[in-house]
Amino acid sequence: MSNTCVTRNIVINNLQGMHARPAEMFARRALQYESRIELLLEKERVDGKSILHLLTLGARKGTQLVIEAEGPDAQEAVDALAELVEHDFALEDAPE
């Protein structure tokens, strides 16, 4: 697979926004992929694999972000991360 760039718009719907626990969940999921993963908020761009970088966005409920991934598994990464956000970071608590 080629190193394509994939983006998707997401909205933080979690009542507390992207605080420490959701940021940790997002980063942990992002680390499972080889692709470079970044989150964009207006002109700010942060590493999606870094909890601290994610927290610097200060993303509250209703914040619109863009997930951008580039690499061999970019589409898979964006799909999984968008699903995590769309389900208000509840996927990690679901039984396997």
PyMOL commands that set and color helices and strands:
alter all, ss='L'
color gray80, all
select helices_A, chain A and resi 20-30+51-56+74-86+91-93
alter helices_A, ss='H'
color red, helices_A
select strands_A, chain A and resi 4-11+36-41+44-47+64-71
alter strands_A, ss='S'
color yellow, strands_A
deselect
rebuild
show_as cartoon
